[in-house]
Amino acid sequence: MQHDAAAWLLEIALALRVFGPDVIRGYRRLLTAGVRIGITQLTGTRTPAHTPESQQEAQ
């Protein structure tokens, strides 16, 4: 039983060591993409929606 638990922990540690940097890099890319999207939404110009009242005033 002790051998199985030690092997399991070793496999988990190895998987974290191998795939951990890629996972962190992926999270960073997603975060920077989210920040870019947020910045473009904040700085982008938005056209106001036309309401029926404004259309009647234009006529």
CHARMM-style PDB file with segment names, atoms N, HN, CA, C and O in Angstrom:
ATOM      1  N   MET     1       0.824  -1.192   0.000  1.00  0.00      PROA
ATOM      2  CA  MET     1       0.000   0.000   0.000  1.00  0.00      PROA
ATOM      3  C   MET     1       0.867   1.255   0.000  1.00  0.00      PROA
ATOM      4  O   MET     1       0.564   2.218  -0.705  1.00  0.00      PROA
ATOM      5  N   GLN     2       1.938   1.252   0.781  1.00  0.00      PROA
ATOM      6  HN  GLN     2       2.184   0.470   1.353  1.00  0.00      PROA
ATOM      7  CA  GLN     2       2.817   2.411   0.848  1.00  0.00      PROA
ATOM      8  C   GLN     2       3.478   2.674  -0.504  1.00  0.00      PROA
ATOM      9  O   GLN     2       3.664   3.826  -0.895  1.00  0.00      PROA
ATOM     10  N   HSD     3       3.825   1.617  -1.206  1.00  0.00      PROA
ATOM     11  HN  HSD     3       3.674   0.681  -0.888  1.00  0.00      PROA
ATOM     12  CA  HSD     3       4.488   1.765  -2.492  1.00  0.00      PROA
ATOM     13  C   HSD     3       3.548   2.392  -3.512  1.00  0.00      PROA
ATOM     14  O   HSD     3       3.973   3.229  -4.310  1.00  0.00      PROA
ATOM     15  N   ASP     4       2.301   2.007  -3.497  1.00  0.00      PROA
ATOM     16  HN  ASP     4       1.956   1.327  -2.849  1.00  0.00      PROA
ATOM     17  CA  ASP     4       1.332   2.560  -4.441  1.00  0.00      PROA
ATOM     18  C   ASP     4       1.109   4.052  -4.198  1.00  0.00      PROA
ATOM     19  O   ASP     4       1.025   4.829  -5.150  1.00  0.00      PROA
ATOM     20  N   ALA     5       1.012   4.455  -2.938  1.00  0.00      PROA
ATOM     21  HN  ALA     5       1.080   3.824  -2.164  1.00  0.00      PROA
ATOM     22  CA  ALA     5       0.797   5.862  -2.607  1.00  0.00      PROA
ATOM     23  C   ALA     5       2.018   6.694  -3.003  1.00  0.00      PROA
ATOM     24  O   ALA     5       1.874   7.805  -3.513  1.00  0.00      PROA
ATOM     25  N   ALA     6       3.205   6.163  -2.773  1.00  0.00      PROA
ATOM     26  HN  ALA     6       3.322   5.260  -2.360  1.00  0.00      PROA
ATOM     27  CA  ALA     6       4.419   6.889  -3.130  1.00  0.00      PROA
ATOM     28  C   ALA     6       4.534   7.013  -4.650  1.00  0.00      PROA
ATOM     29  O   ALA     6       4.934   8.061  -5.158  1.00  0.00      PROA
ATOM     30  N   ALA     7       4.190   5.963  -5.367  1.00  0.00      PROA
ATOM     31  HN  ALA     7       3.865   5.112  -4.954  1.00  0.00      PROA
ATOM     32  CA  ALA     7       4.244   6.009  -6.831  1.00  0.00      PROA
ATOM     33  C   ALA     7       3.215   7.003  -7.368  1.00  0.00      PROA
ATOM     34  O   ALA     7       3.485   7.746  -8.312  1.00  0.00      PROA
ATOM     35  N   TRP     8       2.041   7.005  -6.756  1.00  0.00      PROA
ATOM     36  HN  TRP     8       1.822   6.402  -5.989  1.00  0.00      PROA
ATOM     37  CA  TRP     8       0.986   7.935  -7.176  1.00  0.00      PROA
ATOM     38  C   TRP     8       1.426   9.382  -6.958  1.00  0.00      PROA
ATOM     39  O   TRP     8       1.240  10.225  -7.835  1.00  0.00      PROA
ATOM     40  N   LEU     9       2.005   9.672  -5.802  1.00  0.00      PROA
ATOM     41  HN  LEU     9       2.156   8.987  -5.089  1.00  0.00      PROA
ATOM     42  CA  LEU     9       2.489  11.033  -5.519  1.00  0.00      PROA
ATOM     43  C   LEU     9       3.619  11.428  -6.466  1.00  0.00      PROA
ATOM     44  O   LEU     9       3.699  12.578  -6.895  1.00  0.00      PROA
ATOM     45  N   LEU    10       4.486  10.481  -6.787  1.00  0.00      PROA
ATOM     46  HN  LEU    10       4.421   9.547  -6.437  1.00  0.00      PROA
ATOM     47  CA  LEU    10       5.582  10.757  -7.712  1.00  0.00      PROA
ATOM     48  C   LEU    10       5.040  11.053  -9.110  1.00  0.00      PROA
ATOM     49  O   LEU    10       5.542  11.948  -9.790  1.00  0.00      PROA
ATOM     50  N   GLU    11       4.028  10.316  -9.540  1.00  0.00      PROA
ATOM     51  HN  GLU    11       3.620   9.589  -8.988  1.00  0.00      PROA
ATOM     52  CA  GLU    11       3.429  10.564 -10.855  1.00  0.00      PROA
ATOM     53  C   GLU    11       2.746  11.936 -10.900  1.00  0.00      PROA
ATOM     54  O   GLU    11       2.850  12.653 -11.896  1.00  0.00      PROA
ATOM     55  N   ILE    12       2.057  12.292  -9.829  1.00  0.00      PROA
ATOM     56  HN  ILE    12       1.973  11.710  -9.020  1.00  0.00      PROA
ATOM     57  CA  ILE    12       1.396  13.598  -9.767  1.00  0.00      PROA
ATOM     58  C   ILE    12       2.437  14.717  -9.798  1.00  0.00      PROA
ATOM     59  O   ILE    12       2.268  15.703 -10.515  1.00  0.00      PROA
ATOM     60  N   ALA    13       3.497  14.566  -9.032  1.00  0.00      PROA
ATOM     61  HN  ALA    13       3.633  13.765  -8.449  1.00  0.00      PROA
ATOM     62  CA  ALA    13       4.549  15.583  -9.013  1.00  0.00      PROA
ATOM     63  C   ALA    13       5.216  15.711 -10.384  1.00  0.00      PROA
ATOM     64  O   ALA    13       5.528  16.818 -10.823  1.00  0.00      PROA
ATOM     65  N   LEU    14       5.430  14.598 -11.049  1.00  0.00      PROA
ATOM     66  HN  LEU    14       5.176  13.699 -10.693  1.00  0.00      PROA
ATOM     67  CA  LEU    14       6.037  14.621 -12.374  1.00  0.00      PROA
ATOM     68  C   LEU    14       5.116  15.302 -13.385  1.00  0.00      PROA
ATOM     69  O   LEU    14       5.571  16.089 -14.214  1.00  0.00      PROA
ATOM     70  N   ALA    15       3.826  14.998 -13.313  1.00  0.00      PROA
ATOM     71  HN  ALA    15       3.456  14.358 -12.640  1.00  0.00      PROA
ATOM     72  CA  ALA    15       2.865  15.626 -14.233  1.00  0.00      PROA
ATOM     73  C   ALA    15       2.804  17.136 -13.996  1.00  0.00      PROA
ATOM     74  O   ALA    15       2.743  17.911 -14.950  1.00  0.00      PROA
ATOM     75  N   LEU    16       2.820  17.554 -12.734  1.00  0.00      PROA
ATOM     76  HN  LEU    16       2.870  16.924 -11.959  1.00  0.00      PROA
ATOM     77  CA  LEU    16       2.821  18.996 -12.444  1.00  0.00      PROA
ATOM     78  C   LEU    16       4.087  19.663 -12.956  1.00  0.00      PROA
ATOM     79  O   LEU    16       4.044  20.777 -13.478  1.00  0.00      PROA
ATOM     80  N   ARG    17       5.204  18.982 -12.805  1.00  0.00      PROA
ATOM     81  HN  ARG    17       5.239  18.078 -12.381  1.00  0.00      PROA
ATOM     82  CA  ARG    17       6.464  19.556 -13.277  1.00  0.00      PROA
ATOM     83  C   ARG    17       6.502  19.655 -14.808  1.00  0.00      PROA
ATOM     84  O   ARG    17       7.046  20.613 -15.356  1.00  0.00      PROA
ATOM     85  N   VAL    18       5.935  18.683 -15.480  1.00  0.00      PROA
ATOM     86  HN  VAL    18       5.493  17.904 -15.035  1.00  0.00      PROA
ATOM     87  CA  VAL    18       5.966  18.673 -16.941  1.00  0.00      PROA
ATOM     88  C   VAL    18       4.949  19.639 -17.528  1.00  0.00      PROA
ATOM     89  O   VAL    18       5.274  20.437 -18.406  1.00  0.00      PROA
ATOM     90  N   PHE    19       3.717  19.563 -17.039  1.00  0.00      PROA
ATOM     91  HN  PHE    19       3.452  18.915 -16.326  1.00  0.00      PROA
ATOM     92  CA  PHE    19       2.642  20.342 -17.644  1.00  0.00      PROA
ATOM     93  C   PHE    19       2.371  21.668 -16.945  1.00  0.00      PROA
ATOM     94  O   PHE    19       1.660  22.512 -17.491  1.00  0.00      PROA
ATOM     95  N   GLY    20       2.914  21.869 -15.763  1.00  0.00      PROA
ATOM     96  HN  GLY    20       3.492  21.183 -15.319  1.00  0.00      PROA
ATOM     97  CA  GLY    20       2.675  23.098 -15.001  1.00  0.00      PROA
ATOM     98  C   GLY    20       3.052  24.374 -15.740  1.00  0.00      PROA
ATOM     99  O   GLY    20       2.233  25.291 -15.799  1.00  0.00      PROA
ATOM    100  N   PRO    21       4.249  24.477 -16.306  1.00  0.00      PROA
ATOM    101  CA  PRO    21       4.609  25.702 -17.021  1.00  0.00      PROA
ATOM    102  C   PRO    21       3.697  25.999 -18.213  1.00  0.00      PROA
ATOM    103  O   PRO    21       3.394  27.160 -18.489  1.00  0.00      PROA
ATOM    104  N   ASP    22       3.262  24.956 -18.915  1.00  0.00      PROA
ATOM    105  HN  ASP    22       3.508  24.013 -18.690  1.00  0.00      PROA
ATOM    106  CA  ASP    22       2.351  25.171 -20.043  1.00  0.00      PROA
ATOM    107  C   ASP    22       0.990  25.669 -19.570  1.00  0.00      PROA
ATOM    108  O   ASP    22       0.386  26.531 -20.209  1.00  0.00      PROA
ATOM    109  N   VAL    23       0.514  25.137 -18.469  1.00  0.00      PROA
ATOM    110  HN  VAL    23       1.005  24.437 -17.951  1.00  0.00      PROA
ATOM    111  CA  VAL    23      -0.774  25.579 -17.924  1.00  0.00      PROA
ATOM    112  C   VAL    23      -0.680  27.037 -17.485  1.00  0.00      PROA
ATOM    113  O   VAL    23      -1.580  27.829 -17.765  1.00  0.00      PROA
ATOM    114  N   ILE    24       0.384  27.388 -16.809  1.00  0.00      PROA
ATOM    115  HN  ILE    24       1.115  26.745 -16.581  1.00  0.00      PROA
ATOM    116  CA  ILE    24       0.565  28.773 -16.360  1.00  0.00      PROA
ATOM    117  C   ILE    24       0.675  29.708 -17.565  1.00  0.00      PROA
ATOM    118  O   ILE    24       0.083  30.788 -17.567  1.00  0.00      PROA
ATOM    119  N   ARG    25       1.418  29.305 -18.575  1.00  0.00      PROA
ATOM    120  HN  ARG    25       1.898  28.428 -18.573  1.00  0.00      PROA
ATOM    121  CA  ARG    25       1.547  30.114 -19.786  1.00  0.00      PROA
ATOM    122  C   ARG    25       0.193  30.303 -20.469  1.00  0.00      PROA
ATOM    123  O   ARG    25      -0.112  31.390 -20.961  1.00  0.00      PROA
ATOM    124  N   GLY    26      -0.614  29.247 -20.498  1.00  0.00      PROA
ATOM    125  HN  GLY    26      -0.366  28.364 -20.099  1.00  0.00      PROA
ATOM    126  CA  GLY    26      -1.951  29.337 -21.083  1.00  0.00      PROA
ATOM    127  C   GLY    26      -2.843  30.292 -20.306  1.00  0.00      PROA
ATOM    128  O   GLY    26      -3.572  31.081 -20.907  1.00  0.00      PROA
ATOM    129  N   TYR    27      -2.797  30.233 -18.976  1.00  0.00      PROA
ATOM    130  HN  TYR    27      -2.205  29.591 -18.488  1.00  0.00      PROA
ATOM    131  CA  TYR    27      -3.583  31.159 -18.159  1.00  0.00      PROA
ATOM    132  C   TYR    27      -3.150  32.595 -18.403  1.00  0.00      PROA
ATOM    133  O   TYR    27      -3.990  33.493 -18.469  1.00  0.00      PROA
ATOM    134  N   ARG    28      -1.856  32.819 -18.538  1.00  0.00      PROA
ATOM    135  HN  ARG    28      -1.174  32.090 -18.484  1.00  0.00      PROA
ATOM    136  CA  ARG    28      -1.367  34.182 -18.799  1.00  0.00      PROA
ATOM    137  C   ARG    28      -1.854  34.697 -20.146  1.00  0.00      PROA
ATOM    138  O   ARG    28      -2.224  35.865 -20.270  1.00  0.00      PROA
ATOM    139  N   ARG    29      -1.855  33.835 -21.151  1.00  0.00      PROA
ATOM    140  HN  ARG    29      -1.554  32.887 -21.051  1.00  0.00      PROA
ATOM    141  CA  ARG    29      -2.351  34.252 -22.475  1.00  0.00      PROA
ATOM    142  C   ARG    29      -3.830  34.591 -22.422  1.00  0.00      PROA
ATOM    143  O   ARG    29      -4.270  35.575 -23.016  1.00  0.00      PROA
ATOM    144  N   LEU    30      -4.605  33.767 -21.703  1.00  0.00      PROA
ATOM    145  HN  LEU    30      -4.248  32.967 -21.220  1.00  0.00      PROA
ATOM    146  CA  LEU    30      -6.026  34.064 -21.563  1.00  0.00      PROA
ATOM    147  C   LEU    30      -6.244  35.373 -20.816  1.00  0.00      PROA
ATOM    148  O   LEU    30      -7.129  36.153 -21.169  1.00  0.00      PROA
ATOM    149  N   LEU    31      -5.443  35.615 -19.792  1.00  0.00      PROA
ATOM    150  HN  LEU    31      -4.724  34.981 -19.506  1.00  0.00      PROA
ATOM    151  CA  LEU    31      -5.575  36.851 -19.025  1.00  0.00      PROA
ATOM    152  C   LEU    31      -5.224  38.061 -19.872  1.00  0.00      PROA
ATOM    153  O   LEU    31      -5.926  39.071 -19.820  1.00  0.00      PROA
ATOM    154  N   THR    32      -4.151  37.982 -20.652  1.00  0.00      PROA
ATOM    155  HN  THR    32      -3.580  37.162 -20.694  1.00  0.00      PROA
ATOM    156  CA  THR    32      -3.792  39.127 -21.490  1.00  0.00      PROA
ATOM    157  C   THR    32      -4.826  39.347 -22.586  1.00  0.00      PROA
ATOM    158  O   THR    32      -5.096  40.489 -22.956  1.00  0.00      PROA
ATOM    159  N   ALA    33      -5.408  38.272 -23.111  1.00  0.00      PROA
ATOM    160  HN  ALA    33      -5.189  37.343 -22.810  1.00  0.00      PROA
ATOM    161  CA  ALA    33      -6.466  38.433 -24.115  1.00  0.00      PROA
ATOM    162  C   ALA    33      -7.684  39.093 -23.490  1.00  0.00      PROA
ATOM    163  O   ALA    33      -8.313  39.948 -24.115  1.00  0.00      PROA
ATOM    164  N   GLY    34      -8.023  38.710 -22.277  1.00  0.00      PROA
ATOM    165  HN  GLY    34      -7.512  38.016 -21.770  1.00  0.00      PROA
ATOM    166  CA  GLY    34      -9.141  39.341 -21.580  1.00  0.00      PROA
ATOM    167  C   GLY    34      -8.896  40.801 -21.304  1.00  0.00      PROA
ATOM    168  O   GLY    34      -9.809  41.621 -21.409  1.00  0.00      PROA
ATOM    169  N   VAL    35      -7.665  41.136 -20.950  1.00  0.00      PROA
ATOM    170  HN  VAL    35      -6.923  40.471 -20.865  1.00  0.00      PROA
ATOM    171  CA  VAL    35      -7.324  42.539 -20.698  1.00  0.00      PROA
ATOM    172  C   VAL    35      -7.419  43.333 -21.987  1.00  0.00      PROA
ATOM    173  O   VAL    35      -7.917  44.459 -21.986  1.00  0.00      PROA
ATOM    174  N   ARG    36      -6.947  42.759 -23.092  1.00  0.00      PROA
ATOM    175  HN  ARG    36      -6.543  41.844 -23.093  1.00  0.00      PROA
ATOM    176  CA  ARG    36      -7.047  43.454 -24.380  1.00  0.00      PROA
ATOM    177  C   ARG    36      -8.500  43.703 -24.762  1.00  0.00      PROA
ATOM    178  O   ARG    36      -8.847  44.785 -25.236  1.00  0.00      PROA
ATOM    179  N   ILE    37      -9.344  42.706 -24.554  1.00  0.00      PROA
ATOM    180  HN  ILE    37      -9.063  41.827 -24.169  1.00  0.00      PROA
ATOM    181  CA  ILE    37     -10.758  42.862 -24.880  1.00  0.00      PROA
ATOM    182  C   ILE    37     -11.374  43.938 -23.993  1.00  0.00      PROA
ATOM    183  O   ILE    37     -12.154  44.762 -24.469  1.00  0.00      PROA
ATOM    184  N   GLY    38     -11.031  43.936 -22.716  1.00  0.00      PROA
ATOM    185  HN  GLY    38     -10.397  43.266 -22.329  1.00  0.00      PROA
ATOM    186  CA  GLY    38     -11.558  44.944 -21.798  1.00  0.00      PROA
ATOM    187  C   GLY    38     -11.116  46.345 -22.168  1.00  0.00      PROA
ATOM    188  O   GLY    38     -11.905  47.285 -22.085  1.00  0.00      PROA
ATOM    189  N   ILE    39      -9.858  46.500 -22.579  1.00  0.00      PROA
ATOM    190  HN  ILE    39      -9.216  45.736 -22.647  1.00  0.00      PROA
ATOM    191  CA  ILE    39      -9.349  47.817 -22.956  1.00  0.00      PROA
ATOM    192  C   ILE    39     -10.040  48.307 -24.215  1.00  0.00      PROA
ATOM    193  O   ILE    39     -10.402  49.481 -24.301  1.00  0.00      PROA
ATOM    194  N   THR    40     -10.230  47.433 -25.193  1.00  0.00      PROA
ATOM    195  HN  THR    40      -9.936  46.480 -25.123  1.00  0.00      PROA
ATOM    196  CA  THR    40     -10.889  47.875 -26.424  1.00  0.00      PROA
ATOM    197  C   THR    40     -12.339  48.243 -26.162  1.00  0.00      PROA
ATOM    198  O   THR    40     -12.875  49.135 -26.820  1.00  0.00      PROA
ATOM    199  N   GLN    41     -12.982  47.574 -25.215  1.00  0.00      PROA
ATOM    200  HN  GLN    41     -12.547  46.849 -24.681  1.00  0.00      PROA
ATOM    201  CA  GLN    41     -14.361  47.937 -24.895  1.00  0.00      PROA
ATOM    202  C   GLN    41     -14.414  49.272 -24.174  1.00  0.00      PROA
ATOM    203  O   GLN    41     -15.356  50.041 -24.365  1.00  0.00      PROA
ATOM    204  N   LEU    42     -13.425  49.558 -23.354  1.00  0.00      PROA
ATOM    205  HN  LEU    42     -12.659  48.933 -23.198  1.00  0.00      PROA
ATOM    206  CA  LEU    42     -13.423  50.823 -22.630  1.00  0.00      PROA
ATOM    207  C   LEU    42     -13.076  51.997 -23.540  1.00  0.00      PROA
ATOM    208  O   LEU    42     -13.634  53.084 -23.387  1.00  0.00      PROA
ATOM    209  N   THR    43     -12.172  51.792 -24.473  1.00  0.00      PROA
ATOM    210  HN  THR    43     -11.719  50.909 -24.598  1.00  0.00      PROA
ATOM    211  CA  THR    43     -11.730  52.892 -25.328  1.00  0.00      PROA
ATOM    212  C   THR    43     -12.494  52.988 -26.631  1.00  0.00      PROA
ATOM    213  O   THR    43     -12.404  54.006 -27.319  1.00  0.00      PROA
ATOM    214  N   GLY    44     -13.239  51.963 -26.989  1.00  0.00      PROA
ATOM    215  HN  GLY    44     -13.312  51.137 -26.431  1.00  0.00      PROA
ATOM    216  CA  GLY    44     -13.981  51.966 -28.251  1.00  0.00      PROA
ATOM    217  C   GLY    44     -15.150  52.941 -28.195  1.00  0.00      PROA
ATOM    218  O   GLY    44     -15.752  53.156 -27.143  1.00  0.00      PROA
ATOM    219  N   THR    45     -15.456  53.526 -29.346  1.00  0.00      PROA
ATOM    220  HN  THR    45     -14.967  53.352 -30.200  1.00  0.00      PROA
ATOM    221  CA  THR    45     -16.597  54.432 -29.405  1.00  0.00      PROA
ATOM    222  C   THR    45     -17.845  53.628 -29.694  1.00  0.00      PROA
ATOM    223  O   THR    45     -17.845  52.726 -30.531  1.00  0.00      PROA
ATOM    224  N   ARG    46     -18.879  53.961 -29.007  1.00  0.00      PROA
ATOM    225  HN  ARG    46     -18.879  54.694 -28.327  1.00  0.00      PROA
ATOM    226  CA  ARG    46     -20.147  53.269 -29.186  1.00  0.00      PROA
ATOM    227  C   ARG    46     -21.166  54.259 -29.727  1.00  0.00      PROA
ATOM    228  O   ARG    46     -21.247  55.401 -29.274  1.00  0.00      PROA
ATOM    229  N   THR    47     -21.926  53.811 -30.684  1.00  0.00      PROA
ATOM    230  HN  THR    47     -21.860  52.884 -31.052  1.00  0.00      PROA
ATOM    231  CA  THR    47     -22.966  54.671 -31.229  1.00  0.00      PROA
ATOM    232  C   THR    47     -24.218  54.489 -30.385  1.00  0.00      PROA
ATOM    233  O   THR    47     -24.554  53.363 -30.017  1.00  0.00      PROA
ATOM    234  N   PRO    48     -24.907  55.569 -30.076  1.00  0.00      PROA
ATOM    235  CA  PRO    48     -26.113  55.431 -29.255  1.00  0.00      PROA
ATOM    236  C   PRO    48     -27.220  54.717 -30.026  1.00  0.00      PROA
ATOM    237  O   PRO    48     -27.337  54.847 -31.245  1.00  0.00      PROA
ATOM    238  N   ALA    49     -27.997  53.989 -29.313  1.00  0.00      PROA
ATOM    239  HN  ALA    49     -27.902  53.883 -28.323  1.00  0.00      PROA
ATOM    240  CA  ALA    49     -29.103  53.262 -29.940  1.00  0.00      PROA
ATOM    241  C   ALA    49     -30.199  54.249 -30.314  1.00  0.00      PROA
ATOM    242  O   ALA    49     -30.452  55.210 -29.587  1.00  0.00      PROA
ATOM    243  N   HSD    50     -30.840  54.014 -31.435  1.00  0.00      PROA
ATOM    244  HN  HSD    50     -30.635  53.234 -32.026  1.00  0.00      PROA
ATOM    245  CA  HSD    50     -31.939  54.877 -31.875  1.00  0.00      PROA
ATOM    246  C   HSD    50     -33.217  54.443 -31.172  1.00  0.00      PROA
ATOM    247  O   HSD    50     -33.616  53.279 -31.219  1.00  0.00      PROA
ATOM    248  N   THR    51     -33.837  55.399 -30.530  1.00  0.00      PROA
ATOM    249  HN  THR    51     -33.513  56.345 -30.491  1.00  0.00      PROA
ATOM    250  CA  THR    51     -35.111  55.115 -29.869  1.00  0.00      PROA
ATOM    251  C   THR    51     -36.232  55.635 -30.751  1.00  0.00      PROA
ATOM    252  O   THR    51     -35.992  56.504 -31.589  1.00  0.00      PROA
ATOM    253  N   PRO    52     -37.420  55.144 -30.592  1.00  0.00      PROA
ATOM    254  CA  PRO    52     -38.531  55.641 -31.404  1.00  0.00      PROA
ATOM    255  C   PRO    52     -38.759  57.151 -31.209  1.00  0.00      PROA
ATOM    256  O   PRO    52     -39.196  57.831 -32.137  1.00  0.00      PROA
ATOM    257  N   GLU    53     -38.472  57.672 -30.026  1.00  0.00      PROA
ATOM    258  HN  GLU    53     -38.117  57.120 -29.272  1.00  0.00      PROA
ATOM    259  CA  GLU    53     -38.657  59.108 -29.789  1.00  0.00      PROA
ATOM    260  C   GLU    53     -37.697  59.935 -30.627  1.00  0.00      PROA
ATOM    261  O   GLU    53     -38.079  60.961 -31.191  1.00  0.00      PROA
ATOM    262  N   SER    54     -36.448  59.487 -30.707  1.00  0.00      PROA
ATOM    263  HN  SER    54     -36.138  58.654 -30.249  1.00  0.00      PROA
ATOM    264  CA  SER    54     -35.468  60.243 -31.484  1.00  0.00      PROA
ATOM    265  C   SER    54     -35.783  60.154 -32.990  1.00  0.00      PROA
ATOM    266  O   SER    54     -35.489  61.084 -33.740  1.00  0.00      PROA
ATOM    267  N   GLN    55     -36.371  59.055 -33.418  1.00  0.00      PROA
ATOM    268  HN  GLN    55     -36.610  58.300 -32.808  1.00  0.00      PROA
ATOM    269  CA  GLN    55     -36.747  58.926 -34.827  1.00  0.00      PROA
ATOM    270  C   GLN    55     -37.915  59.870 -35.155  1.00  0.00      PROA
ATOM    271  O   GLN    55     -37.969  60.428 -36.251  1.00  0.00      PROA
ATOM    272  N   GLN    56     -38.833  60.047 -34.224  1.00  0.00      PROA
ATOM    273  HN  GLN    56     -38.790  59.594 -33.334  1.00  0.00      PROA
ATOM    274  CA  GLN    56     -39.956  60.946 -34.460  1.00  0.00      PROA
ATOM    275  C   GLN    56     -39.496  62.394 -34.509  1.00  0.00      PROA
ATOM    276  O   GLN    56     -40.012  63.182 -35.302  1.00  0.00      PROA
ATOM    277  N   GLU    57     -38.527  62.755 -33.666  1.00  0.00      PROA
ATOM    278  HN  GLU    57     -38.108  62.116 -33.022  1.00  0.00      PROA
ATOM    279  CA  GLU    57     -37.999  64.117 -33.676  1.00  0.00      PROA
ATOM    280  C   GLU    57     -37.256  64.418 -34.975  1.00  0.00      PROA
ATOM    281  O   GLU    57     -37.249  65.561 -35.432  1.00  0.00      PROA
ATOM    282  N   ALA    58     -36.635  63.410 -35.572  1.00  0.00      PROA
ATOM    283  HN  ALA    58     -36.641  62.481 -35.201  1.00  0.00      PROA
ATOM    284  CA  ALA    58     -35.882  63.614 -36.806  1.00  0.00      PROA
ATOM    285  C   ALA    58     -36.804  63.855 -37.971  1.00  0.00      PROA
ATOM    286  O   ALA    58     -36.368  64.454 -38.955  1.00  0.00      PROA
ATOM    287  N   GLN    59     -38.059  63.427 -37.927  1.00  0.00      PROA
ATOM    288  HN  GLN    59     -38.413  62.941 -37.128  1.00  0.00      PROA
ATOM    289  CA  GLN    59     -38.972  63.562 -39.064  1.00  0.00      PROA
ATOM    290  C   GLN    59     -39.586  64.902 -39.128  1.00  0.00      PROA
ATOM    291  OT1 GLN    59     -40.380  65.176 -40.028  1.00  0.00      PROA
TER     292      GLN     59
END
